[in-house]
């Protein structure tokens, strides 16, 4: 019976599961997007989001804590540099929810549910810049009456251009 057991074991022993999650977390941090099964992605989200939260506070203690979770290999060292460098800067204002899971079709071999897991702020398709947000929030009229008035104001006539030139030469 598994009463009160909230850990998804993913069909692995504890050491194997820890190593797999560590490697997947390093891959996610370094490449910003990985393709995996849905169950592994949900387990990885619980594993990697506290590490990203720790990276917001760049102290020696938080670096060592994250390094102990990501592994002592060279991939872990590079992942810690990347996490405390570029990733922590991008997620500094975000209060949580650093990862996104995008479901895909089932895998053909064993019909497992597949998905992309990615860091939220690094996907250019879903992240809107401030200029595009301002453009989409403009009020549009159905008749377009405001656009014709703006066009007449913006296009100077030849008489007004000569008046401006004469005024500047007099000064």
JOCORQUI-V847180 format. One record per residue. N is the residue number from 0. OMEGA is omega as a letter, one per 40 degrees, with the letter a starting at -180 (999 if undefined). Layout:
n=N omega=OMEGA
n=N omega=OMEGA
This chain:
n=0 omega=a
n=1 omega=a
n=2 omega=i
n=3 omega=a
n=4 omega=a
n=5 omega=a
n=6 omega=i
n=7 omega=a
n=8 omega=i
n=9 omega=i
n=10 omega=a
n=11 omega=i
n=12 omega=a
n=13 omega=a
n=14 omega=i
n=15 omega=i
n=16 omega=i
n=17 omega=i
n=18 omega=i
n=19 omega=i
n=20 omega=i
n=21 omega=i
n=22 omega=i
n=23 omega=i
n=24 omega=i
n=25 omega=i
n=26 omega=i
n=27 omega=a
n=28 omega=a
n=29 omega=a
n=30 omega=i
n=31 omega=i
n=32 omega=i
n=33 omega=i
n=34 omega=a
n=35 omega=i
n=36 omega=a
n=37 omega=a
n=38 omega=i
n=39 omega=i
n=40 omega=i
n=41 omega=i
n=42 omega=a
n=43 omega=i
n=44 omega=i
n=45 omega=a
n=46 omega=a
n=47 omega=a
n=48 omega=i
n=49 omega=i
n=50 omega=i
n=51 omega=i
n=52 omega=i
n=53 omega=a
n=54 omega=i
n=55 omega=i
n=56 omega=a
n=57 omega=i
n=58 omega=i
n=59 omega=a
n=60 omega=a
n=61 omega=i
n=62 omega=a
n=63 omega=i
n=64 omega=i
n=65 omega=i
n=66 omega=i
n=67 omega=i
n=68 omega=a
n=69 omega=i
n=70 omega=a
n=71 omega=a
n=72 omega=a
n=73 omega=i
n=74 omega=i
n=75 omega=i
n=76 omega=i
n=77 omega=a
n=78 omega=i
n=79 omega=i
n=80 omega=a
n=81 omega=a
n=82 omega=a
n=83 omega=i
n=84 omega=a
n=85 omega=a
n=86 omega=a
n=87 omega=i
n=88 omega=a
n=89 omega=a
n=90 omega=a
n=91 omega=a
n=92 omega=a
n=93 omega=a
n=94 omega=a
n=95 omega=i
n=96 omega=a
n=97 omega=a
n=98 omega=i
n=99 omega=i
n=100 omega=i
n=101 omega=a
n=102 omega=i
n=103 omega=i
n=104 omega=i
n=105 omega=i
n=106 omega=a
n=107 omega=a
n=108 omega=a
n=109 omega=i
n=110 omega=i
n=111 omega=i
n=112 omega=a
n=113 omega=i
n=114 omega=i
n=115 omega=i
n=116 omega=a
n=117 omega=i
n=118 omega=a
n=119 omega=a
n=120 omega=a
n=121 omega=i
n=122 omega=a
n=123 omega=a
n=124 omega=a
n=125 omega=a
n=126 omega=i
n=127 omega=i
n=128 omega=a
n=129 omega=a
n=130 omega=i
n=131 omega=i
n=132 omega=i
n=133 omega=i
n=134 omega=a
n=135 omega=a
n=136 omega=i
n=137 omega=i
n=138 omega=a
n=139 omega=i
n=140 omega=a
n=141 omega=a
n=142 omega=a
n=143 omega=a
n=144 omega=a
n=145 omega=a
n=146 omega=a
n=147 omega=i
n=148 omega=i
n=149 omega=a
n=150 omega=a
n=151 omega=i
n=152 omega=a
n=153 omega=a
n=154 omega=a
n=155 omega=i
n=156 omega=a
n=157 omega=i
n=158 omega=a
n=159 omega=i
n=160 omega=i
n=161 omega=i
n=162 omega=i
n=163 omega=i
n=164 omega=a
n=165 omega=i
n=166 omega=a
n=167 omega=i
n=168 omega=i
n=169 omega=a
n=170 omega=999
